[in-house]
Amino acid sequence: MGILDGKKILITGVLTDASLAFNIAKIAEAEGGELILTGAGRGLSLTKRTAKKLSSNPPVLELDITSDEHIEAVGAEIKKEMGELDAALHSIAFAPESCLGGNFMEAPWEDVSVALEISAFSLKALSKMCVPLMPNGGSILGLDFDATKAWPVYDWMGVAKAALESTARYLAKELGENKIRINLLAAGPIRTMAAKSIPGFGAFEEAWAERAPLGWDVKDSKPVAKTAVALLSDWFPATTGEIIHVDGGYHAIGA
């Protein structure tokens, strides 16, 4: 018996088997979850290829989170494929190159708006799609990176994560009457493809290794994945609007 037995789970953000979302999907599957994945744009073929590495080879749908028409169509397809959902993982984030790497003052609004729409507003868009698919309530979990501090090189993605955190709180307020829980998981740095695209990412790795009380391995996503699966399950029935840190305790330590 697994903690997701009989649960139908939507997983976004799987790109390669190094993706956080992939390792969450892998443990969710092992815990009895029935999965459906989404991919986007040029990465869709990678998502489909990676899905085959999961034992159930779950179906993969293309989801453009910036298109209302596309979101509506994908919601209808999920309804057709699965009937209902019990949980969904929001693992969607993107920032143009100008928004990262120490160019905070130079990034134009056209690029910043893209980062905010895809990395923060998308949580609202995904949640709205999920509401009719969760008539009995459920859990929506987003992946976060602690936005209470200004991090080196993270720049406008840090601002987008702050917007994500605020969005999650408002969604928790709005969707409580639907018995839908909205939480975020603030993970420490993990060496994923997305992380490698951030200039200066090595600085995060060094800081965590030195200061996290429990230690931190940037190559080990299992602690994050296990916590995510627990939050997607029914084991946190009265928790919503929360940010759960899985970072070896780094966030609790002062300078």
C-alpha positions as CSV (number, residue, x, y, z in Angstrom):
1,M,0.0,0.0,0.0
2,G,1.3,3.4,-1.0
3,I,0.2,6.9,0.2
4,L,-1.0,7.7,-3.3
5,D,-2.9,4.4,-4.0
6,G,-5.8,5.2,-6.3
7,K,-4.8,8.9,-6.7
8,K,-4.7,10.5,-10.1
9,I,-1.8,13.0,-10.3
10,L,-0.9,15.6,-12.9
11,I,2.8,16.3,-13.2
12,T,4.2,19.2,-15.1
13,G,7.8,20.1,-15.7
14,V,9.3,16.8,-16.6
15,L,12.1,17.4,-19.1
16,T,14.9,14.9,-18.4
17,D,15.4,12.3,-15.8
18,A,17.5,14.9,-13.9
19,S,14.4,17.1,-13.5
20,L,13.0,17.4,-10.0
21,A,9.6,16.7,-11.5
22,F,10.8,13.4,-12.9
23,N,12.0,12.2,-9.5
24,I,8.8,13.3,-7.9
25,A,6.9,11.4,-10.6
26,K,9.0,8.3,-10.0
27,I,8.3,8.2,-6.3
28,A,4.6,9.1,-6.8
29,E,4.3,6.2,-9.2
30,A,6.0,3.9,-6.6
31,E,3.5,5.1,-4.0
32,G,0.6,4.0,-6.2
33,G,-0.2,7.2,-8.1
34,E,-1.6,7.1,-11.6
35,L,0.2,9.8,-13.6
36,I,-0.4,12.1,-16.5
37,L,2.4,14.4,-17.6
38,T,2.6,17.6,-19.6
39,G,5.4,19.1,-21.7
40,A,5.7,22.3,-23.7
41,G,7.1,23.6,-27.0
42,R,10.4,22.3,-28.1
43,G,10.8,20.3,-24.9
44,L,7.7,18.1,-25.5
45,S,9.7,15.4,-27.4
46,L,12.1,15.2,-24.5
47,T,9.2,14.9,-22.0
48,K,7.7,12.0,-24.1
49,R,11.1,10.3,-24.2
50,T,11.7,10.7,-20.5
51,A,8.2,9.5,-19.7
52,K,9.2,6.1,-21.1
53,K,11.7,5.8,-18.2
54,L,8.8,5.6,-15.7
55,S,7.5,2.1,-15.2
56,S,3.9,3.0,-16.2
57,N,5.0,5.1,-19.3
58,P,2.3,7.7,-18.5
59,P,0.6,9.7,-21.2
60,V,2.1,13.1,-22.1
61,L,0.0,16.1,-23.1
62,E,1.3,19.4,-24.6
63,L,0.4,22.3,-22.3
64,D,1.1,25.9,-23.2
65,I,0.4,27.5,-19.9
66,T,0.3,31.0,-21.5
67,S,-2.7,30.1,-23.8
68,D,-6.3,30.1,-22.3
69,E,-7.5,28.1,-25.3
70,H,-4.8,25.6,-24.9
71,I,-5.4,25.2,-21.1
72,E,-9.1,24.6,-21.7
73,A,-8.3,21.9,-24.3
74,V,-5.8,20.2,-22.0
75,G,-8.3,20.3,-19.1
76,A,-10.8,18.5,-21.4
77,E,-8.3,15.9,-22.4
78,I,-7.4,15.2,-18.8
79,K,-11.1,14.8,-18.1
80,K,-11.3,12.3,-20.9
81,E,-8.1,10.4,-19.9
82,M,-8.5,10.3,-16.1
83,G,-12.0,11.6,-15.2
84,E,-10.8,13.5,-12.2
85,L,-7.6,14.6,-10.5
86,D,-6.5,14.2,-6.9
87,A,-3.3,16.3,-7.1
88,A,-1.2,18.4,-9.4
89,L,2.5,19.4,-9.4
90,H,3.3,22.9,-10.7
91,S,6.9,22.7,-11.9
92,I,6.8,25.5,-14.4
93,A,9.4,28.3,-14.5
94,F,11.3,30.3,-17.1
95,A,13.1,33.6,-17.4
96,P,14.8,35.0,-20.4
97,E,18.6,35.3,-20.3
98,S,18.5,39.0,-19.6
99,C,16.6,38.4,-16.3
100,L,19.4,36.3,-14.7
101,G,23.2,36.5,-14.1
102,G,23.6,39.9,-12.4
103,N,21.9,42.2,-14.9
104,F,19.0,43.1,-12.7
105,M,19.0,46.8,-13.6
106,E,19.2,46.1,-17.4
107,A,16.4,43.6,-17.9
108,P,13.6,45.1,-20.0
109,W,10.0,44.8,-19.0
110,E,9.2,42.7,-22.1
111,D,11.5,40.0,-20.6
112,V,10.5,40.5,-17.0
113,S,6.8,40.1,-17.9
114,V,7.6,36.7,-19.5
115,A,9.3,35.5,-16.3
116,L,6.4,36.6,-14.2
117,E,3.8,35.1,-16.4
118,I,5.4,31.7,-16.8
119,S,6.9,31.4,-13.3
120,A,4.1,32.9,-11.2
121,F,0.9,33.6,-12.9
122,S,1.0,30.1,-14.3
123,L,0.2,28.7,-10.9
124,K,-3.2,30.5,-11.0
125,A,-3.7,29.3,-14.6
126,L,-3.0,25.7,-13.7
127,S,-5.1,25.9,-10.5
128,K,-8.1,27.3,-12.5
129,M,-7.8,24.3,-14.9
130,C,-7.7,21.9,-12.0
131,V,-10.7,23.2,-10.1
132,P,-13.4,21.4,-12.2
133,L,-11.2,18.3,-12.2
134,M,-11.1,18.2,-8.4
135,P,-14.8,18.0,-7.4
136,N,-13.8,16.3,-4.1
137,G,-10.9,18.6,-3.4
138,G,-7.2,17.9,-3.7
139,S,-3.7,19.1,-3.5
140,I,-1.8,21.5,-5.8
141,L,1.9,21.8,-5.0
142,G,4.3,24.3,-6.6
143,L,8.1,24.2,-6.6
144,D,9.7,27.3,-5.1
145,F,13.1,28.7,-4.2
146,D,13.1,30.9,-1.0
147,A,12.2,34.4,-2.1
148,T,12.7,36.1,1.2
149,K,16.2,37.1,0.3
150,A,18.0,38.7,-2.7
151,W,20.2,36.0,-4.1
152,P,23.3,36.5,-6.3
153,V,22.6,36.1,-10.0
154,Y,19.0,35.0,-9.5
155,D,17.7,38.5,-10.2
156,W,14.2,38.7,-11.7
157,M,13.6,35.0,-11.2
158,G,13.8,35.8,-7.5
159,V,11.1,38.4,-8.0
160,A,9.0,35.9,-9.9
161,K,9.3,33.4,-7.0
162,A,8.2,36.1,-4.6
163,A,5.1,36.6,-6.8
164,L,4.6,32.8,-6.9
165,E,4.6,32.7,-3.1
166,S,2.0,35.5,-2.9
167,T,-0.1,33.9,-5.6
168,A,-0.1,30.6,-3.6
169,R,-1.4,32.4,-0.5
170,Y,-4.2,34.0,-2.5
171,L,-5.1,30.7,-4.2
172,A,-5.2,29.0,-0.8
173,K,-7.7,31.7,0.3
174,E,-9.8,31.4,-2.9
175,L,-9.9,27.6,-3.2
176,G,-10.3,26.6,0.4
177,E,-14.1,26.3,-0.1
178,N,-13.4,23.8,-2.8
179,K,-11.3,21.7,-0.4
180,I,-8.2,22.3,-2.6
181,R,-5.0,22.8,-0.8
182,I,-2.3,25.0,-2.3
183,N,1.3,24.7,-1.0
184,L,4.8,25.4,-2.1
185,L,8.0,23.4,-1.5
186,A,11.1,25.6,-1.3
187,A,14.0,23.3,-2.2
188,G,17.6,23.9,-1.8
189,P,19.7,24.0,-5.0
190,I,19.6,20.8,-7.1
191,R,21.8,20.3,-10.1
192,T,19.1,20.1,-12.8
193,M,19.2,21.3,-16.4
194,A,17.3,24.4,-15.4
195,A,19.8,25.1,-12.6
196,K,22.7,24.8,-15.0
197,S,21.2,27.5,-17.2
198,I,21.6,30.0,-14.3
199,P,25.0,31.9,-14.6
200,G,26.9,31.5,-11.3
201,F,24.9,28.6,-10.0
202,G,28.0,27.2,-8.4
203,A,27.8,29.9,-5.8
204,F,24.6,28.4,-4.4
205,E,26.2,25.0,-4.2
206,E,29.1,26.2,-2.2
207,A,26.9,28.2,0.2
208,W,24.6,25.3,1.0
209,A,27.4,22.9,1.5
210,E,29.0,25.2,4.1
211,R,25.9,26.4,6.0
212,A,23.1,23.8,5.9
213,P,22.9,22.2,9.3
214,L,21.9,18.8,7.9
215,G,24.3,19.2,5.0
216,W,23.1,19.3,1.4
217,D,23.9,17.3,-1.7
218,V,23.1,19.1,-5.0
219,K,23.1,15.8,-6.8
220,D,20.4,14.2,-4.5
221,S,16.8,15.2,-5.3
222,K,15.3,12.4,-3.2
223,P,14.6,14.4,0.0
224,V,12.8,17.0,-2.1
225,A,10.8,14.3,-4.1
226,K,9.8,12.4,-1.0
227,T,8.4,15.6,0.7
228,A,6.6,16.6,-2.5
229,V,4.9,13.2,-2.7
230,A,3.8,13.5,0.9
231,L,2.3,17.0,0.2
232,L,0.5,15.6,-2.9
233,S,-1.1,12.9,-0.7
234,D,-3.8,13.1,1.9
235,W,-1.3,13.2,4.7
236,F,-1.5,17.0,5.0
237,P,-5.3,17.5,5.1
238,A,-5.3,20.8,6.9
239,T,-2.3,22.5,5.5
240,T,-2.7,25.2,2.8
241,G,-1.0,28.4,1.9
242,E,2.3,27.0,3.4
243,I,5.9,27.0,2.2
244,I,7.7,23.9,3.2
245,H,11.5,24.2,3.2
246,V,13.5,21.1,2.1
247,D,17.0,22.7,2.1
248,G,18.9,21.0,4.9
249,G,17.9,23.8,7.2
250,Y,19.8,26.5,5.4
251,H,16.9,29.0,5.5
252,A,16.9,28.9,9.3
253,I,20.6,29.9,9.7
254,G,21.7,33.6,10.0
255,A,24.7,35.2,8.4
